[in-house]
Amino acid sequence: MKTCDGRGTSYKNGNSYEDCKKIAEDTNMRLKPLIKEKGYMDWKQLSDEVEHDELVYKLVLKYLRRDGFDIGNSDNPKITPHL
């Protein structure tokens, strides 16, 4: 049975969902050493790093949490490595 996605098939810059997941994984791998070195990263800085692409931003946060980082909350909008 076919289903239709109401949003269509492309996201920002014409990327597919799979493209966005790949971009997020690549960004995740690039940012992990930077976060560990500095000790934290603000959500604003992450948004700048992903060029304000909401889907990639959310996926990067998801992957950072998966990899053991504390992604913070609205009271503490910082990403930190777990000790």
LUMVO-663515 format. One line per field, with one value per residue (C-alpha): residue in three letters; residue number from 1; x, y, z; chain. Coordinates in nm, 4 decimals. Example, Ala and Ser with C-alpha at 12.3 -4.5 7.8 and 13.67 -1.06 7.14 Angstrom:
BEGIN
aa	(Ala:Ser)
i	(1:2)
u	(1.2300:1.3670)
v	(-0.4500:-0.1060)
w	(0.7800:0.7140)
ch	(A:A)
//
This chain:
BEGIN
aa	(Met:Lys:Thr:Cys:Asp:Gly:Arg:Gly:Thr:Ser:Tyr:Lys:Asn:Gly:Asn:Ser:Tyr:Glu:Asp:Cys:Lys:Lys:Ile:Ala:Glu:Asp:Thr:Asn:Met:Arg:Leu:Lys:Pro:Leu:Ile:Lys:Glu:Lys:Gly:Tyr:Met:Asp:Trp:Lys:Gln:Leu:Ser:Asp:Glu:Val:Glu:His:Asp:Glu:Leu:Val:Tyr:Lys:Leu:Val:Leu:Lys:Tyr:Leu:Arg:Arg:Asp:Gly:Phe:Asp:Ile:Gly:Asn:Ser:Asp:Asn:Pro:Lys:Ile:Thr:Pro:His:Leu)
i	(1:2:3:4:5:6:7:8:9:10:11:12:13:14:15:16:17:18:19:20:21:22:23:24:25:26:27:28:29:30:31:32:33:34:35:36:37:38:39:40:41:42:43:44:45:46:47:48:49:50:51:52:53:54:55:56:57:58:59:60:61:62:63:64:65:66:67:68:69:70:71:72:73:74:75:76:77:78:79:80:81:82:83)
u	(0.0000:0.1384:0.1329:0.1863:0.3866:0.2073:0.5341:0.6544:0.9873:1.2401:1.3628:1.5831:1.8079:1.6172:1.7657:1.5826:1.5363:1.8184:2.0447:1.9612:2.0461:2.3840:2.4559:2.3619:2.5892:2.8789:2.8179:2.7923:3.1314:3.2879:3.1406:3.2043:3.5795:3.5110:3.2560:3.4904:3.7808:3.5859:3.3683:3.0375:2.8557:2.5606:2.2469:2.2867:2.6312:2.4938:2.2218:2.4895:2.6951:2.4012:2.3133:1.9785:1.8429:1.5843:1.5740:1.9527:1.9704:1.7247:1.8975:2.2389:2.0983:1.9462:2.2772:2.4752:2.2402:2.2754:2.6541:2.6444:2.6326:2.4031:2.2069:2.0692:1.7211:1.5481:1.6915:2.0446:2.0745:2.4218:2.5570:2.8171:3.0037:2.9021:3.1820)
v	(0.0000:0.3395:0.6305:0.9966:1.2385:1.5715:1.7642:1.6211:1.4494:1.7288:1.9269:2.2368:2.2731:1.9907:1.7188:1.3945:1.2678:1.0194:1.3054:1.4977:1.1929:1.1627:1.5344:1.5048:1.2007:1.3805:1.6930:1.4805:1.3192:1.6602:1.8259:1.5545:1.6290:2.0040:1.9629:1.7371:1.9804:2.2918:2.1130:2.2373:2.3840:2.6227:2.5340:2.8623:2.7587:2.4212:2.6017:2.8107:2.4970:2.3323:2.6573:2.6835:2.3633:2.2502:1.8838:1.8438:2.0328:1.7909:1.4871:1.6045:1.6459:1.2982:1.1459:1.3328:1.1993:0.8502:0.8859:0.9747:1.3535:1.5557:1.7724:1.9999:2.1491:2.4878:2.5919:2.4853:2.5082:2.3513:2.0259:1.8676:1.5387:1.2976:1.2455)
w	(0.0000:-0.0965:0.1435:0.0696:0.2754:0.2873:0.2904:-0.0377:-0.0783:-0.0480:0.2486:0.2648:-0.0414:-0.2165:0.0059:0.0732:0.4282:0.3707:0.2539:0.5719:0.7858:0.6094:0.6557:1.0248:1.0775:0.9069:1.1151:1.4293:1.3623:1.2977:1.6096:1.8699:1.9033:1.9164:2.1958:2.3920:2.3482:2.4486:2.7049:2.5650:2.2647:2.2761:2.0833:1.8936:1.7757:1.6629:1.4685:1.2976:1.2210:1.0399:0.8597:1.0411:0.8829:1.1400:1.0376:1.0365:1.3698:1.5334:1.3850:1.5072:1.8593:1.8362:1.7249:1.9915:2.2607:2.1114:2.1360:2.5058:2.5074:2.7334:2.4900:2.7619:2.7872:2.7652:3.1034:3.0054:2.6252:2.6011:2.4684:2.6976:2.6983:2.9738:3.2209)
ch	(A:A:A:A:A:A:A:A:A:A:A:A:A:A:A:A:A:A:A:A:A:A:A:A:A:A:A:A:A:A:A:A:A:A:A:A:A:A:A:A:A:A:A:A:A:A:A:A:A:A:A:A:A:A:A:A:A:A:A:A:A:A:A:A:A:A:A:A:A:A:A:A:A:A:A:A:A:A:A:A:A:A:A)
//
